[in-house]
Amino acid sequence: MKVICDRGALVSSLGLVGGVIASRTPKPVLTCVKLTASADEGLVLEGTDTEVSVRLATPRVEVEQPGEALIPADKLQQIVRESVDATLTLSTEQDVAHITGQDSKFKVFGHPPTDFPAVTAFTGDADFTIPAGELHRMVAQTLFATARENSRYAINGVLVERVSKKLVVVATDGHRLALARGTCKTDSTETRSAIVPTKALTLLLKLFDDAEESVQVRVEENQILFKTDQAVLGANLVEGNFPPYGDVIPKDGDKKATVATDVLVSATRRAALLTNEESKGVRMAFTADGLTLSSRAPEMGEAEIKVPLTAYDGEDVEIGFNPAYVLDALKVVDESEVQLELKGSNKPGVIRSGPNFLYVVMPVNLQ
């Protein structure tokens, strides 16, 4: 194999593929990136940890000799990143890679390309197609709410559910639930659902960053595949049953407030300044006159911030929330105003942003 690469493009591609490659594993080949050079596709990089895989075509490459190589990813990335050349030549001789610049030459010992585990190819028709920008929005609006290190493995992933042309993405950690809605293109009327690991969707946000691109999605028995013209992302599905999210969303909130998103963000941040691990809740008091946020922490002090409401319907209510949970949701809101729906001080609250995003958050007890 021999290719001449644009260094900047190669740095970017290695960074993306490196997101899936394990740094510590008893299998050395899993710390490697597989390079395949061909006249048809140019230079293709592949990486996998056997659970999640990435296949990415690198732009601005001249293929002088087709072939394959399996090179330790961290070392190749370091060499390419530290180079001062605009272009680099990569060539292989048996299982040894040579990276050559104007004033530098590196020899890196690799492995036989045949030792690399097979990466699932995107074959057959897509279950549905969606613009990358829309998919990016839905994932970003839910991914943050997934559980971390929870024994209930199903909520360690994100539910992707399609009913005809309507798509729903849901994540929960038991204390909160984020749901995003969207539409897709499909000829199927069947309902399909999959629980996708968070690692795969974290990579998706970086990999499919061109909002105008079209992403094809295929759900198989135990895998999901996302494909664009340049990349394929594959992931084993999370086993288990996702909680019935429809049962978690309160439908009896009779106190409804509308508030400017940026105003609520600022007030919540300021109120959170005087909270600590023992007293990490912020009290929100809703009345027809406005919203008052207050917090207090022993030996620290107290805070009180008054916020105007665009609209309020219902009786007065006071409720406590973890400010970090509230801010997590407000960060991904793309509307200038949000709606809060409440029932009582001991009932979960709902934050809505337009018709396509809602967030359920459990209250905290305030002393």
PAMI-457061 format. One record per residue (C-alpha): x, y, z; residue in three letters. Coordinates in steps of 0.02 Angstrom, whole numbers, padded with zeros to 5 digits, always signed. Example, Ala and Ser with C-alpha at 12.3 -4.5 7.8 and 13.67 -1.06 7.14 Angstrom:
+00615-00225+00390ala +00684-00053+00357ser 
***
This chain:
+00000+00000+00000met +00057+00176-00038lys -00045+00335-00019val -00011+00522-00012ile -00126+00606+00114cys -00175+00782+00160asp -00111+00790+00339arg -00253+00897+00408gly -00388+00783+00336ala -00298+00630+00403leu -00284+00706+00578val -00471+00738+00577ser -00515+00563+00516ser -00400+00478+00641leu -00478+00581+00780gly -00653+00523+00733leu -00608+00340+00712val -00502+00347+00870gly -00659+00382+00970gly -00710+00200+00957val -00539+00118+00977ile -00497+00046+01147ala -00339+00111+01230ser -00325-00037+01348arg -00372-00211+01293thr -00293-00384+01300pro -00315-00392+01110lys -00182-00282+01027pro -00275-00277+00861val -00417-00182+00946leu -00297-00038+00982thr -00264-00023+00795cys -00342+00068+00649val -00362-00027+00486lys -00318+00068+00328leu -00381+00010+00159thr -00324+00099+00001ala -00415+00072-00163ser -00445+00163-00326ala -00634+00166-00295asp -00645+00232-00116glu -00474+00312-00088gly -00416+00283+00091leu -00541+00205+00213val -00508+00198+00401leu -00591+00070+00513glu -00595+00051+00702gly -00694-00056+00822thr -00703-00113+01003asp -00814-00260+00945thr -00968-00168+01015glu -00960-00009+00911val -00874+00014+00742ser -00833+00158+00625val -00790+00152+00441arg -00736+00320+00370leu -00671+00375+00200ala -00533+00506+00211thr -00540+00651+00086pro -00394+00724-00013arg -00295+00564-00038val -00194+00504-00188glu -00182+00314-00199val -00022+00258-00284glu -00034+00076-00233gln -00190-00010-00163pro -00174-00117-00008gly -00212-00137+00177glu -00125-00100+00341ala -00162-00122+00526leu -00070+00008+00631ile -00079+00055+00816pro -00200+00200+00816ala -00126+00307+00955asp +00049+00305+00883lys -00009+00342+00706leu -00118+00484+00769gln +00026+00559+00870gln +00145+00553+00722ile +00022+00631+00601val -00034+00765+00725arg +00144+00819+00768glu +00202+00825+00587ser +00234+00996+00510val +00206+00940+00331asp +00054+00981+00225ala +00055+00805+00152thr +00119+00638+00214leu +00159+00477+00123thr +00100+00314+00203leu +00169+00152+00136ser +00179-00025+00201thr +00301-00167+00184glu +00228-00328+00251gln +00162-00275+00424asp +00273-00121+00443val +00207+00053+00406ala +00317+00196+00346his +00257+00375+00372ile +00363+00498+00274thr +00365+00688+00272gly +00487+00814+00200gln +00607+00804+00346asp +00547+00650+00440ser +00529+00465+00422lys +00442+00346+00544phe +00434+00158+00546lys +00290+00084+00647val +00266-00102+00676phe +00089-00157+00644gly -00010-00319+00631his -00076-00426+00488pro -00234-00341+00421pro -00320-00511+00418thr -00315-00513+00609asp -00435-00365+00617phe -00613-00416+00665pro -00742-00398+00527ala -00840-00236+00533val -01023-00254+00484thr -01059-00179+00315ala -01216-00080+00274phe -01303-00195+00151thr -01481-00194+00092gly -01610-00057+00104asp -01619+00070+00244ala -01763+00061+00368asp -01775+00250+00361phe -01681+00405+00304thr -01664+00567+00401ile -01565+00730+00378pro -01408+00730+00484ala -01457+00896+00563gly -01623+00826+00624glu -01543+00667+00690leu -01407+00770+00775his -01539+00877+00862arg -01637+00726+00926met -01484+00638+00993val -01413+00795+01075ala -01580+00829+01159gln -01585+00657+01242thr -01411+00582+01259leu -01367+00682+01416phe -01509+00600+01514ala -01446+00421+01500thr -01397+00323+01654ala -01214+00300+01699arg -01157+00132+01771glu -01334+00076+01810asn -01373-00108+01838ser -01526-00087+01728arg -01430-00099+01565tyr -01577-00044+01456ala -01571+00134+01524ile -01383+00143+01491asn -01436+00168+01310gly -01552+00279+01211val -01716+00215+01138leu -01740+00251+00953val -01918+00210+00902glu -01998+00232+00731arg -02185+00221+00700val -02215+00243+00514ser -02132+00411+00473lys -02129+00474+00653lys -01969+00455+00752leu -01951+00465+00941val -01786+00464+01037val -01794+00439+01227val -01667+00430+01369ala -01688+00415+01557thr -01584+00382+01712asp -01731+00355+01831gly -01725+00535+01897his -01767+00621+01733arg -01823+00581+01557leu -01786+00672+01394ala -01890+00644+01237leu -01865+00716+01062ala -01982+00694+00914arg -01946+00706+00729gly -01995+00640+00559thr -01905+00528+00435cys -01927+00455+00262lys -01979+00274+00249thr -02093+00160+00150asp -02122+00047+00300ser -02276+00055+00409thr -02202-00063+00539glu -02146-00005+00711thr -01960-00028+00741arg -01866+00009+00901ser -01688-00011+00961ala -01590+00035+01117ile -01427+00112+01057val -01273+00123+01170pro -01222+00298+01223thr -01045+00275+01156lys -01112+00252+00980ala -01222+00407+00989leu -01081+00512+01062thr -00980+00464+00908leu -01129+00499+00795leu -01134+00681+00853leu -00952+00702+00798lys -00960+00595+00642leu -01116+00665+00559phe -01089+00851+00583asp -01146+00908+00409asp -01328+00957+00438ala -01370+00942+00253glu -01311+00762+00238glu -01437+00622+00227ser -01415+00479+00351val -01479+00306+00310gln -01524+00200+00461val -01543+00011+00463arg -01600-00088+00615val -01553-00271+00617glu -01587-00406+00747glu -01446-00355+00864asn -01366-00206+00776gln -01403-00033+00712ile -01309+00048+00567leu -01299+00232+00517phe -01231+00275+00345lys -01185+00430+00246thr -01082+00448+00087asp -00921+00456+00190gln -00951+00351+00346ala -01037+00200+00422val -01066+00188+00610leu -01120+00020+00679gly -01167-00031+00856ala -01228-00184+00947asn -01397-00149+01025leu -01417-00140+01214val -01512-00291+01279glu -01665-00276+01389gly -01830-00185+01388asn -01837+00004+01394phe -01958+00071+01526pro -02131+00117+01460pro -02090+00300+01440tyr -02269+00351+01402gly -02318+00304+01580asp -02184+00419+01652val -02242+00579+01567ile -02366+00672+01681pro -02527+00721+01595lys -02612+00810+01739asp -02503+00965+01759gly -02631+01102+01797asp -02505+01240+01832lys -02422+01304+01675lys -02286+01436+01660ala -02202+01510+01507thr -02031+01590+01530val -01889+01652+01420ala -01758+01515+01404thr -01605+01626+01428asp -01683+01711+01580val -01719+01544+01664leu -01542+01482+01624val -01463+01636+01703ser -01574+01630+01858ala -01547+01443+01885thr -01359+01461+01870arg -01356+01602+01996arg -01467+01512+02120ala -01357+01357+02104ala -01206+01455+02166leu -01264+01436+02346leu -01298+01251+02345thr -01189+01105+02397asn -01195+00915+02405glu -01301+00917+02563glu -01417+01052+02499ser -01413+01047+02310lys -01593+01091+02273gly -01659+01257+02209val -01833+01309+02264arg -01945+01377+02127met -02098+01473+02183ala -02224+01506+02044phe -02360+01638+02063thr -02460+01750+01948ala -02333+01887+01989asp -02183+01788+01928gly -02055+01656+01976leu -01940+01666+02127thr -01789+01550+02136leu -01705+01528+02304ser -01569+01420+02379ser -01479+01404+02543arg -01332+01304+02607ala -01272+01294+02788pro -01115+01396+02820glu -01123+01468+02643met -01273+01581+02633gly -01434+01609+02536glu -01487+01667+02363ala -01649+01736+02293glu -01680+01781+02111ile -01843+01848+02040lys -01890+01807+01862val -02035+01876+01757pro -02150+01750+01675leu -02222+01773+01501thr -02378+01683+01559ala -02441+01584+01709tyr -02600+01484+01729asp -02645+01397+01892gly -02630+01411+02080glu -02468+01458+02168asp -02346+01315+02189val -02172+01288+02262glu -02060+01147+02203ile -01876+01101+02220gly -01766+01040+02078phe -01585+00990+02058asn -01520+01142+01962pro -01397+01036+01862ala -01541+00932+01794tyr -01638+01088+01744val -01487+01167+01659leu -01448+01006+01564asp -01616+01018+01479ala -01609+01205+01447leu -01440+01187+01361lys -01516+01083+01221val -01673+01189+01197val -01678+01279+01029asp -01831+01389+01066glu -01828+01562+01145ser -01961+01512+01273glu -01999+01354+01371val -02156+01295+01456gln -02157+01215+01629leu -02302+01105+01682glu -02322+01065+01867leu -02446+00973+01977lys -02377+00988+02153gly -02220+01003+02257ser -02197+00814+02265asn -02242+00776+02084lys -02125+00775+01934pro -02118+00930+01826gly -02117+00940+01637val -02015+01061+01531ile -02073+01080+01351arg -01992+01168+01204ser -02107+01175+01054gly -02194+01016+00996pro -02036+00911+00978asn -01949+00911+01148phe -02005+00873+01324leu -01911+00837+01484tyr -01978+00757+01642val -01882+00792+01802val -01914+00726+01978met -01924+00853+02120pro -01805+00855+02268val -01853+00879+02450asn -01810+01048+02522leu -01785+01073+02708gln 
***
